Amino acid sequence: MKKTLIGAATAAVVAAGTFGAVAANASAPAAETKAAVTADVSSRSLQQSTHLTIDAATRAAQAALDAAEQENQRVTVAVVDRNGHTIVTLRGDGAGPQSYESAQKKAYTAVSWNAATSELVKRLEQAPNLKDIPGTLFLGGGVPVQAKGAPVAGIGVAGAPSGELDEKFAQAGAAALGR
């Protein structure tokens, strides 16, 4: 019986202490909180990176979609940033349901290896396990977007009858960024 009472009392003290700490932190002035998260980082610890704006990504996606529509192809276009996160996806009228995910995966694959996915398909002969990496798709239709030789985005197109056509449309999207 004593052990049960001591255990309950200890739990109550811990709970009260936790509540008190939360209450104390919740009432702390904003200036003190801000000072706690501020850090002075040396310039050697920083690296600047380049990213596409939403306007540029949308322009590229629309150019790829327009190129596909001119050839009566129903596709989906995805543009991802350097980290593989989707910036914009445009699903054309009549594009198949599988094309949405495929376009994103092609764009992710292209930016991850800074190479067109049609070229990466050829690398599978030497390294077949590449295709097992989650989120990737080794089919033609993805191209990287570069700035000073480094990948800053990927454009993926899916839904045309061949990877060659998908890649042609993705290249039209990339070319729109240079205009």
C-alpha positions in Angstrom: 0.0 0.0 0.0 2.9 2.4 0.9 4.5 1.8 -2.5 1.3 2.6 -4.3 0.9 5.9 -2.4 4.5 6.8 -2.9 4.2 6.0 -6.7 1.0 8.1 -7.0 2.6 11.0 -5.1 5.7 10.9 -7.3 3.5 10.9 -10.4 1.6 13.9 -9.1 4.7 15.8 -8.4 6.2 15.1 -11.8 2.9 16.1 -13.5 2.7 19.3 -11.5 6.3 20.1 -12.3 5.7 19.4 -16.0 2.6 21.6 -15.9 4.5 24.3 -14.1 7.3 24.3 -16.7 4.8 24.5 -19.5 3.0 27.3 -17.8 6.2 29.2 -17.2 7.3 28.8 -20.8 4.0 29.8 -22.2 4.1 33.0 -20.3 7.7 33.9 -21.3 8.1 37.2 -23.1 8.5 37.0 -26.9 11.9 38.8 -26.8 13.4 36.0 -24.6 12.1 33.3 -27.0 13.4 35.1 -30.0 16.9 35.4 -28.5 16.9 31.7 -27.8 16.5 30.8 -31.5 18.9 33.4 -33.0 22.3 32.1 -34.1 25.2 33.9 -35.8 26.5 31.5 -38.5 29.7 32.1 -40.3 29.6 32.5 -44.1 31.7 29.3 -44.4 28.8 27.4 -43.0 26.3 28.7 -45.6 25.7 27.7 -49.2 23.5 29.6 -51.6 21.3 27.6 -53.9 19.1 28.5 -56.9 15.4 27.5 -57.1 12.8 28.0 -59.8 10.0 30.5 -59.0 6.4 29.3 -59.1 6.0 31.5 -62.2 8.9 29.9 -64.0 7.8 26.3 -63.0 4.3 27.1 -64.2 5.6 28.5 -67.5 7.7 25.4 -68.1 4.9 23.1 -67.3 2.5 25.0 -69.6 5.0 24.9 -72.4 5.4 21.2 -72.1 1.6 20.7 -72.0 1.2 22.9 -75.0 3.8 21.0 -77.0 1.9 17.7 -76.2 -1.4 19.2 -77.1 -0.1 20.4 -80.5 0.6 16.7 -81.2 -2.8 15.6 -79.8 -1.2 13.9 -76.8 -2.9 13.7 -73.4 -0.3 14.1 -70.8 0.5 15.2 -67.3 3.5 17.5 -66.6 5.2 17.8 -63.2 7.9 20.2 -62.2 9.9 19.5 -59.0 12.5 21.6 -57.2 16.1 20.5 -56.4 15.0 18.5 -53.5 12.4 16.6 -55.5 9.4 18.5 -54.0 6.6 19.2 -56.5 6.3 22.9 -57.4 3.5 22.5 -60.0 1.6 19.7 -61.8 -0.6 20.2 -64.8 -2.8 17.3 -65.8 -4.0 17.8 -69.4 -7.5 17.0 -70.5 -8.0 13.3 -70.9 -4.6 12.3 -69.4 -4.6 8.9 -67.8 -4.8 8.4 -64.1 -1.4 6.8 -63.9 0.2 9.8 -65.6 0.1 12.1 -62.6 2.3 10.0 -60.3 4.5 8.9 -63.3 5.2 12.5 -64.3 6.3 13.4 -60.7 8.5 10.4 -60.4 10.2 11.1 -63.8 10.9 14.7 -62.7 12.2 13.5 -59.3 14.5 11.0 -61.0 15.9 13.5 -63.5 16.7 16.1 -60.9 18.2 13.5 -58.5 20.8 12.3 -61.1 21.0 15.6 -63.1 20.3 13.6 -66.3 17.5 12.8 -68.7 15.6 9.7 -67.6 16.2 8.2 -71.1 19.9 8.3 -70.3 19.4 6.8 -66.9 17.5 3.9 -68.4 20.8 2.9 -70.1 22.6 3.0 -66.7 20.3 0.2 -65.4 22.4 -2.3 -67.4 25.4 -1.6 -65.2 23.4 -0.9 -62.0 20.0 -2.6 -62.1 19.3 -1.8 -58.4 18.9 1.9 -59.2 15.3 1.2 -60.2 14.6 0.0 -56.6 15.2 3.5 -55.1 11.8 4.7 -53.8 10.2 7.5 -55.7 12.1 7.0 -58.9 10.9 5.9 -62.4 13.4 5.0 -65.0 11.4 5.6 -68.2 11.9 8.3 -70.8 10.1 11.6 -70.1 12.1 13.4 -67.4 14.7 16.1 -67.9 16.7 18.2 -65.4 16.8 21.9 -65.4 20.2 23.3 -64.7 21.8 26.6 -63.5 25.6 26.7 -64.0 25.7 23.0 -64.6 23.9 22.1 -61.3 20.4 20.7 -61.2 17.8 23.2 -59.8 14.6 21.4 -60.9 13.2 18.5 -62.9 10.4 18.3 -65.5 8.6 15.1 -66.0 6.0 14.2 -68.6 3.9 11.1 -68.7 1.0 9.8 -70.8 2.2 9.9 -74.4 2.5 6.5 -76.1 6.3 6.6 -75.7 9.0 7.9 -73.4 10.6 9.6 -76.4 7.5 11.7 -76.9 7.2 12.4 -73.2 10.8 13.5 -73.1 10.4 15.7 -76.2 7.6 17.6 -74.4 9.6 17.8 -71.2 12.5 19.4 -73.2 10.0 21.9 -74.6 9.2 22.9 -71.1 12.9 23.3 -70.2 13.5 25.3 -73.3 10.7 27.7 -72.3 12.8 28.7 -69.3 15.5 30.1 -71.5 13.2 32.5 -73.3 
